[in-house]
Amino acid sequence: MADESEALRKQILSARKNNQKLNIVGGGTKDFMGRTADSHAETLSLAEHTGIVEYHPVELIMTVRAGTRIADIEAALAEEGQCLHFEPPRFGDASTLGGTLACNLSGPARPWTGSVRDQVLGIRLLNGKGEHLRFGGQVMKNVAGYDVSRLQAGAMGTLGAITEISLKVMPLPASSMTLVQDMPMADVIRYMNQRAGESKPITGAAWVDGKVYLRLSGARSAVEATAEKWSGEVMEQGEAFWKQLQHMTHEFFQGDAPLWRFSVGSTAPNPELDGPMLIDWAGSQRWYRGEANMAKLESMAKPAGGQVSLFRGGDRSDEVMHYQPEALQNIQKRLKESFDPDGLFNPGRLYSWL
């Protein structure tokens, strides 16, 4: 455990003085995301900026330094029978909370328990002027600067170096069960949305390889009663399946083929593509493996009420995030200028124009 914020601040001030670009890195497990990092930039590492600053189990609040490993956070929470409800993916033992927020990553329960963005109460941030700023707070009713805290979700470090995060934690579910059954992809969207619309303890709905998986979590009586009414067989290793989805270790994600992520309306029809697909979040998140043209996939995602991104692999020197109209580009450029006026942080990592 160490507070490296002063050393980080000094490095930022030196970089600003010398017009030196900075690549912000935590555990380094998500280097594959975004566009290719600037090879001329200096590394601003938060890997040693670690530790749980405050933890109040009764109040369900935790504050940690951004370089703290997800595994260490979850271990501390488990001792109190609590967890991170947004099920953060870990792409290695070194995965950190700061990187998870910066990349806006959440697991299979996201439609029901919220995203990492929804759990954040406040942050501390080093901006491009070397100022150590605080946004939001450490209580659920404190909304001062709340939206600024949430802006960091998905910004991929382009707005500054997150040093500290306060977030909500939740109790572990008393019981969990997974139901599985065969189902063609043509039927699964309607089925998952029907189940998700019922007032039942559902916390996962996914489809892969011709099978649909539903996870029930909560009070044992509610889980068992729902399982008796719904179709499907109880999966003995159900929790292992959801962990594979959460950490993207399922065989679907293996290999070198480009991995595309569709974030669309849950009831939208599946895009007509040749290649393997995996459906998660009751239809709101759909994965596709294969070579494809970004513009073509964008034309499929837009009428489906969403966006598409090249999550991993493929040509990362070009744009990998969905096209942004000029009005949104201008807003993002103004935000960038406010937080990082000299353009020090992660240049071009999110978009070539940012």
PLY file of the C-alpha trace (Angstrom):
ply
format ascii 1.0
element vertex 354
property float x
property float y
property float z
element edge 353
property int vertex1
property int vertex2
end_header
0.00 0.00 0.00
1.41 3.37 -1.03
0.25 6.87 -1.87
2.22 7.90 -4.97
0.04 10.90 -5.84
2.78 13.47 -5.19
5.28 11.61 -7.37
2.66 11.33 -10.10
1.90 15.04 -9.84
5.57 15.94 -10.19
5.91 13.72 -13.26
2.90 15.44 -14.86
4.34 18.90 -14.15
7.67 17.86 -15.64
5.96 16.42 -18.71
3.97 19.62 -19.18
7.12 21.73 -18.91
8.93 19.57 -21.48
5.90 19.00 -23.75
6.21 15.26 -23.12
3.14 13.09 -23.81
2.09 10.53 -21.19
0.55 7.08 -21.49
-1.35 6.28 -18.29
-0.88 2.64 -17.25
-2.13 0.68 -14.26
-1.73 -3.09 -14.27
-1.25 -3.15 -18.03
-3.88 -5.86 -18.58
-6.04 -3.67 -20.85
-3.32 -2.39 -23.17
-5.10 -4.12 -26.04
-8.07 -1.73 -25.76
-8.42 1.53 -27.65
-6.15 2.66 -30.45
-2.44 1.93 -30.47
-0.64 3.88 -27.75
1.77 6.68 -28.76
5.19 5.02 -28.87
6.91 8.35 -28.13
4.93 8.96 -24.95
6.38 8.41 -21.49
4.67 5.96 -19.13
2.77 7.39 -16.18
2.38 4.29 -14.01
-0.18 3.98 -11.23
0.76 0.35 -10.52
2.35 1.29 -7.18
-0.38 3.75 -6.18
-2.37 1.18 -4.24
-4.34 0.50 -1.10
-7.81 0.63 0.42
-8.14 4.14 1.89
-11.46 3.64 3.66
-13.98 0.82 3.94
-17.27 1.06 5.82
-19.07 -2.29 5.46
-22.19 -1.11 7.30
-22.52 1.91 5.00
-21.60 -0.13 1.90
-18.91 2.36 0.89
-15.29 1.78 -0.11
-12.55 4.19 -1.20
-9.43 2.84 -2.91
-6.42 4.15 -4.78
-6.70 3.64 -8.52
-3.82 1.16 -8.82
-5.38 -1.26 -6.34
-5.90 -4.71 -7.83
-9.47 -5.90 -8.32
-8.50 -9.23 -6.76
-7.39 -7.51 -3.54
-10.58 -5.45 -3.38
-12.79 -8.48 -3.87
-10.88 -10.43 -1.22
-11.41 -7.66 1.33
-15.11 -7.45 0.46
-15.59 -11.22 0.64
-14.45 -11.19 4.27
-17.50 -9.01 5.01
-19.85 -10.98 2.75
-19.89 -8.20 0.17
-18.95 -7.74 -3.49
-18.67 -5.39 -6.45
-22.10 -5.77 -8.03
-20.95 -4.70 -11.49
-18.75 -7.83 -11.72
-15.56 -6.23 -13.08
-13.77 -8.27 -15.75
-10.20 -9.21 -14.91
-7.85 -9.82 -17.82
-5.08 -10.86 -15.45
-4.11 -10.79 -11.79
-2.82 -7.22 -12.18
-6.18 -5.75 -13.27
-6.90 -2.55 -11.33
-10.01 -0.63 -10.38
-8.73 2.55 -12.02
-8.32 0.82 -15.37
-11.73 -0.81 -15.04
-13.38 2.57 -14.56
-11.32 4.21 -17.32
-12.39 1.49 -19.76
-15.99 1.35 -18.41
-16.01 -2.42 -18.00
-18.82 -4.36 -16.35
-19.80 -8.02 -16.22
-22.90 -10.15 -16.97
-25.08 -8.63 -14.21
-24.80 -5.12 -15.63
-28.48 -4.71 -16.80
-29.77 -5.58 -13.35
-27.16 -4.32 -10.88
-25.71 -1.39 -12.84
-22.36 -0.61 -14.45
-19.12 0.50 -12.86
-20.18 4.03 -13.81
-23.35 3.66 -11.75
-21.44 2.57 -8.64
-18.98 5.49 -8.54
-19.68 8.08 -5.85
-16.60 10.24 -6.28
-13.02 10.35 -7.54
-9.74 12.19 -7.18
-8.02 13.12 -10.42
-4.72 14.63 -11.51
-5.45 16.88 -14.47
-3.07 18.11 -17.17
-2.02 21.09 -15.03
-0.87 18.82 -12.22
-3.83 19.85 -10.05
-5.11 17.14 -7.70
-8.89 17.58 -7.87
-11.74 15.91 -6.00
-15.17 15.31 -7.57
-18.25 13.83 -5.97
-18.13 12.43 -2.45
-18.22 9.33 -0.32
-21.93 9.12 0.41
-24.76 8.15 -1.91
-26.67 11.43 -1.47
-23.69 13.65 -2.24
-24.13 14.66 -5.87
-21.63 17.52 -6.02
-19.48 16.85 -9.06
-21.18 13.50 -9.58
-21.34 13.76 -13.35
-17.67 14.73 -13.56
-16.82 11.51 -11.71
-18.85 9.53 -14.19
-17.18 11.23 -17.15
-14.11 9.11 -16.43
-16.02 5.92 -17.31
-14.84 5.07 -20.80
-12.57 8.11 -21.18
-9.57 5.76 -21.22
-7.37 8.22 -19.36
-7.75 11.02 -21.87
-9.11 13.44 -19.23
-6.51 12.80 -16.53
-5.03 10.26 -14.16
-7.59 8.86 -11.71
-5.89 8.50 -8.33
-8.74 7.54 -6.00
-12.24 6.10 -6.37
-15.12 5.96 -3.89
-17.85 3.53 -4.82
-20.82 1.56 -3.58
-20.45 -2.09 -2.64
-23.23 -4.61 -2.06
-23.93 -7.83 -0.10
-23.20 -11.14 -1.78
-26.41 -12.90 -2.92
-27.62 -15.58 -0.53
-28.22 -18.06 -3.35
-27.48 -18.44 -7.05
-28.64 -20.88 -9.72
-28.20 -21.16 -13.49
-30.77 -22.61 -15.89
-29.67 -23.77 -19.34
-31.51 -25.07 -22.39
-31.04 -25.45 -26.14
-32.42 -22.58 -28.21
-31.77 -21.29 -31.74
-30.42 -17.75 -32.05
-33.56 -16.72 -33.93
-35.67 -17.28 -30.80
-33.35 -16.18 -28.03
-33.81 -12.38 -28.16
-37.55 -12.62 -27.64
-37.12 -15.26 -24.93
-34.48 -13.40 -22.92
-36.40 -10.13 -23.03
-39.54 -11.90 -21.89
-37.73 -13.39 -18.89
-35.90 -10.15 -18.10
-39.24 -8.33 -18.03
-40.61 -10.54 -15.27
-40.34 -9.56 -11.63
-37.92 -12.35 -10.78
-34.37 -12.48 -9.30
-32.59 -12.68 -12.66
-28.98 -11.43 -12.81
-27.72 -12.93 -16.05
-29.05 -13.81 -19.51
-26.69 -15.00 -22.23
-26.62 -17.17 -25.35
-23.71 -18.99 -26.96
-23.25 -22.15 -29.04
-26.98 -22.80 -29.33
-27.72 -22.64 -25.61
-29.38 -19.94 -23.51
-28.25 -19.40 -19.93
-30.27 -17.62 -17.23
-28.83 -16.84 -13.80
-31.02 -16.38 -10.75
-29.50 -14.72 -7.66
-30.97 -13.53 -4.38
-32.96 -15.03 -1.53
-32.93 -18.82 -1.71
-36.73 -19.05 -1.60
-37.12 -16.65 -4.55
-34.43 -18.39 -6.59
-35.87 -21.87 -6.06
-39.46 -20.76 -6.69
-38.48 -19.12 -9.98
-36.44 -22.14 -11.09
-39.50 -24.36 -10.59
-41.61 -22.15 -12.86
-39.09 -21.52 -15.62
-37.90 -24.07 -18.15
-34.33 -25.27 -18.40
-32.05 -27.62 -16.55
-30.09 -26.57 -13.48
-26.43 -26.22 -14.47
-24.08 -27.81 -11.93
-21.14 -25.54 -12.81
-23.26 -22.49 -13.49
-21.12 -19.99 -11.58
-18.03 -21.13 -13.50
-19.82 -20.28 -16.76
-20.60 -16.73 -15.60
-17.01 -16.25 -14.44
-15.87 -17.23 -17.94
-18.14 -14.56 -19.39
-17.12 -11.99 -16.79
-13.38 -12.43 -17.34
-13.75 -13.28 -21.06
-11.99 -16.62 -20.67
-14.79 -18.55 -22.41
-13.56 -20.34 -25.53
-15.61 -17.96 -27.69
-13.14 -15.18 -26.84
-10.02 -17.22 -27.57
-7.99 -16.87 -30.75
-6.70 -14.04 -32.89
-9.82 -13.15 -34.89
-10.95 -9.53 -34.36
-13.51 -9.18 -31.55
-16.35 -6.70 -32.14
-18.74 -5.45 -29.46
-22.27 -4.30 -30.29
-24.05 -2.23 -27.62
-27.63 -2.08 -28.89
-31.27 -2.14 -27.87
-32.07 -5.44 -26.17
-34.95 -6.23 -28.54
-33.09 -5.36 -31.77
-32.70 -8.22 -34.27
-29.27 -9.79 -34.58
-26.99 -8.35 -37.28
-26.72 -10.60 -40.32
-23.08 -11.61 -40.12
-21.16 -14.73 -41.05
-19.20 -15.81 -38.02
-19.57 -16.78 -34.36
-21.65 -14.58 -32.06
-22.27 -14.44 -28.33
-25.22 -12.57 -26.82
-25.11 -11.17 -23.28
-26.99 -8.66 -21.10
-30.35 -10.10 -22.27
-29.56 -8.89 -25.80
-28.02 -5.48 -25.07
-24.44 -6.67 -25.59
-23.55 -8.80 -28.60
-20.11 -10.04 -29.54
-18.94 -10.97 -33.02
-15.69 -12.65 -34.07
-14.36 -12.10 -37.57
-12.91 -9.73 -40.14
-15.31 -6.89 -40.91
-15.53 -3.32 -42.11
-16.19 -0.77 -39.36
-18.48 1.37 -41.53
-20.59 -1.66 -42.42
-20.98 -2.69 -38.81
-21.84 0.88 -37.79
-24.64 0.85 -40.38
-26.01 -2.25 -38.62
-25.62 -0.91 -35.08
-27.21 2.50 -35.62
-30.73 1.32 -36.59
-30.50 -1.18 -33.71
-30.30 1.77 -31.33
-26.63 1.49 -30.44
-22.99 1.45 -31.38
-20.21 -0.94 -32.31
-16.52 -0.98 -31.41
-13.50 -3.07 -32.29
-12.86 -4.38 -28.79
-9.74 -6.43 -29.45
-7.49 -7.35 -32.37
-7.72 -6.04 -35.91
-6.20 -2.77 -37.16
-5.80 -0.54 -34.10
-4.08 2.30 -35.92
-7.46 3.28 -37.38
-10.60 4.24 -35.44
-11.83 1.44 -33.18
-14.76 3.26 -31.54
-18.09 4.06 -33.19
-18.14 7.26 -35.26
-19.08 10.39 -33.33
-20.99 13.21 -35.09
-19.34 16.62 -35.23
-21.43 18.05 -32.39
-20.31 15.32 -29.99
-16.73 15.60 -31.20
-16.76 19.29 -30.34
-18.08 18.58 -26.83
-15.40 15.96 -26.23
-12.68 18.26 -27.53
-13.82 21.02 -25.16
-13.82 18.59 -22.24
-10.33 17.45 -23.19
-9.13 21.05 -23.34
-10.62 21.77 -19.90
-9.02 18.80 -18.19
-5.86 18.45 -20.25
-5.16 21.73 -22.09
-1.76 20.60 -23.41
-2.98 17.22 -24.62
-0.58 15.26 -22.42
-2.66 12.20 -21.56
-3.10 9.16 -23.80
-3.01 11.08 -27.10
-5.16 9.44 -29.76
-5.93 6.44 -27.57
-9.72 6.89 -27.71
-10.06 8.65 -31.06
-7.46 9.87 -33.55
-8.84 13.40 -33.19
-8.70 13.50 -29.37
0 1
1 2
2 3
3 4
4 5
5 6
6 7
7 8
8 9
9 10
10 11
11 12
12 13
13 14
14 15
15 16
16 17
17 18
18 19
19 20
20 21
21 22
22 23
23 24
24 25
25 26
26 27
27 28
28 29
29 30
30 31
31 32
32 33
33 34
34 35
35 36
36 37
37 38
38 39
39 40
40 41
41 42
42 43
43 44
44 45
45 46
46 47
47 48
48 49
49 50
50 51
51 52
52 53
53 54
54 55
55 56
56 57
57 58
58 59
59 60
60 61
61 62
62 63
63 64
64 65
65 66
66 67
67 68
68 69
69 70
70 71
71 72
72 73
73 74
74 75
75 76
76 77
77 78
78 79
79 80
80 81
81 82
82 83
83 84
84 85
85 86
86 87
87 88
88 89
89 90
90 91
91 92
92 93
93 94
94 95
95 96
96 97
97 98
98 99
99 100
100 101
101 102
102 103
103 104
104 105
105 106
106 107
107 108
108 109
109 110
110 111
111 112
112 113
113 114
114 115
115 116
116 117
117 118
118 119
119 120
120 121
121 122
122 123
123 124
124 125
125 126
126 127
127 128
128 129
129 130
130 131
131 132
132 133
133 134
134 135
135 136
136 137
137 138
138 139
139 140
140 141
141 142
142 143
143 144
144 145
145 146
146 147
147 148
148 149
149 150
150 151
151 152
152 153
153 154
154 155
155 156
156 157
157 158
158 159
159 160
160 161
161 162
162 163
163 164
164 165
165 166
166 167
167 168
168 169
169 170
170 171
171 172
172 173
173 174
174 175
175 176
176 177
177 178
178 179
179 180
180 181
181 182
182 183
183 184
184 185
185 186
186 187
187 188
188 189
189 190
190 191
191 192
192 193
193 194
194 195
195 196
196 197
197 198
198 199
199 200
200 201
201 202
202 203
203 204
204 205
205 206
206 207
207 208
208 209
209 210
210 211
211 212
212 213
213 214
214 215
215 216
216 217
217 218
218 219
219 220
220 221
221 222
222 223
223 224
224 225
225 226
226 227
227 228
228 229
229 230
230 231
231 232
232 233
233 234
234 235
235 236
236 237
237 238
238 239
239 240
240 241
241 242
242 243
243 244
244 245
245 246
246 247
247 248
248 249
249 250
250 251
251 252
252 253
253 254
254 255
255 256
256 257
257 258
258 259
259 260
260 261
261 262
262 263
263 264
264 265
265 266
266 267
267 268
268 269
269 270
270 271
271 272
272 273
273 274
274 275
275 276
276 277
277 278
278 279
279 280
280 281
281 282
282 283
283 284
284 285
285 286
286 287
287 288
288 289
289 290
290 291
291 292
292 293
293 294
294 295
295 296
296 297
297 298
298 299
299 300
300 301
301 302
302 303
303 304
304 305
305 306
306 307
307 308
308 309
309 310
310 311
311 312
312 313
313 314
314 315
315 316
316 317
317 318
318 319
319 320
320 321
321 322
322 323
323 324
324 325
325 326
326 327
327 328
328 329
329 330
330 331
331 332
332 333
333 334
334 335
335 336
336 337
337 338
338 339
339 340
340 341
341 342
342 343
343 344
344 345
345 346
346 347
347 348
348 349
349 350
350 351
351 352
352 353
